[in-house]
C-alpha cells in the first residue's frame, strides 16, 4: 500500500459533529447528504467524512485508539489560540514529535485530531 485516500468516522450526532468541524475547526464542507458529510481542508488536500452509524453505537465508546493527523501551514501556536477562541479545549500542551510541533483536540465523540506544524 502507498496511500490512504479517505477516512470516515461514525458519529453519534451528525449535525453536532458537522457544526464542530465546520464552525469551530474551520473545515470546509465538500459534500453532504442525510447520512454523511465530507470535509475538505486546504483546498481539498485533506478530505474525510463523518457519517451516521453503520451499526448500533449505543453503549460503545467511540474514538478510543483513533487519531487523525493534519499537517497545517500555519504555526501551531497561532492555530491553538484560534481554536481556544472558538471554545475548543485542546488535549494538553503543544508537543515536539519526530515530525514537528503538534497539539491535539478531541471531537464530540472522542476522536483525537492532531494538528502538525511539519518540519
C-alpha positions in Angstrom: 0.0 0.0 0.0 1.2 3.5 -0.7 -1.6 5.9 0.1 -4.7 6.2 2.4 -7.2 8.0 0.2 -10.1 8.6 2.6 -11.2 8.2 6.2 -14.8 8.1 7.5 -15.7 8.4 11.2 -19.0 7.2 12.6 -20.6 9.8 14.9 -23.5 9.8 17.3 -24.9 13.2 16.3 -24.2 14.1 12.7 -25.4 17.8 13.0 -23.4 18.4 16.2 -20.3 16.9 14.7 -20.8 18.8 11.5 -21.0 22.1 13.4 -17.9 21.3 15.4 -15.8 20.5 12.4 -17.1 23.4 10.2 -17.6 26.2 12.7 -15.1 25.5 15.4 -12.2 23.9 13.5 -12.7 25.6 10.1 -13.1 22.6 7.8 -14.9 23.3 4.6 -17.9 21.1 3.7 -17.3 19.5 0.4 -20.4 17.4 0.1 -23.3 16.3 2.3 -26.3 14.0 2.4 -28.6 12.8 5.2 -26.1 10.1 6.2 -22.8 11.8 5.8 -20.8 15.0 5.5 -17.5 15.1 3.6 -14.9 17.8 4.7 -12.1 19.4 2.8 -9.2 21.2 4.3 -6.6 23.3 2.5 -8.5 23.2 -0.9 -9.2 19.5 -0.6 -5.8 18.2 0.3 -7.1 16.6 3.5 -10.5 15.0 2.9 -12.5 12.8 5.3 -16.1 12.3 6.3 -18.3 11.9 9.3 -21.3 9.7 8.9 -24.3 8.2 10.7 -23.6 4.8 12.3 -23.3 1.7 10.1 -24.1 -0.3 13.2 -25.7 0.4 16.6 -23.4 2.6 18.7 -25.3 2.7 22.0 -23.1 1.8 24.9 -19.9 1.9 22.8 -17.1 4.4 23.3 -16.1 6.0 20.0 -12.7 7.5 19.3 -10.7 5.2 21.5 -7.4 4.5 19.8 -8.2 6.6 16.7 -6.1 9.7 15.8 -6.2 11.7 12.6 -3.2 13.8 11.9 -3.4 17.0 9.8 -0.3 18.8 8.6 -1.0 22.6 8.7 0.6 25.6 7.0 0.2 27.9 10.0 2.1 27.9 13.3 0.5 25.6 15.7 0.8 28.2 18.5 -1.5 30.5 16.5 -3.8 27.7 15.5 -4.2 26.5 19.1 -5.0 30.1 20.1 -7.6 30.3 17.3 -9.2 27.1 18.4 -9.3 28.2 22.0 -11.0 31.4 21.0 -13.6 29.2 19.2 -14.3 27.4 22.6 -12.3 24.3 21.9 -10.4 22.7 24.7 -7.1 21.2 23.5 -5.8 18.0 24.9 -2.6 19.1 26.6 0.2 21.4 25.5 2.0 21.7 22.2 4.4 18.8 21.9 7.5 18.1 19.9 7.1 15.0 17.7 9.6 13.3 15.3 7.5 15.0 12.5 7.3 18.5 14.0 5.4 20.5 16.6 1.8 19.4 17.3 -1.2 19.6 19.5 -4.4 17.5 19.9 -8.1 18.2 20.2 -10.9 15.7 20.7 -14.1 15.9 18.7 -17.6 15.4 20.3 -17.2 11.6 20.0 -13.7 11.4 21.4 -11.8 11.1 18.1 -8.3 12.6 18.6 -7.4 15.2 15.9 -3.7 16.1 15.8 -2.6 19.3 14.1 1.0 19.2 13.0 3.4 22.0 12.0 5.6 19.8 9.9 9.4 20.2 9.9 
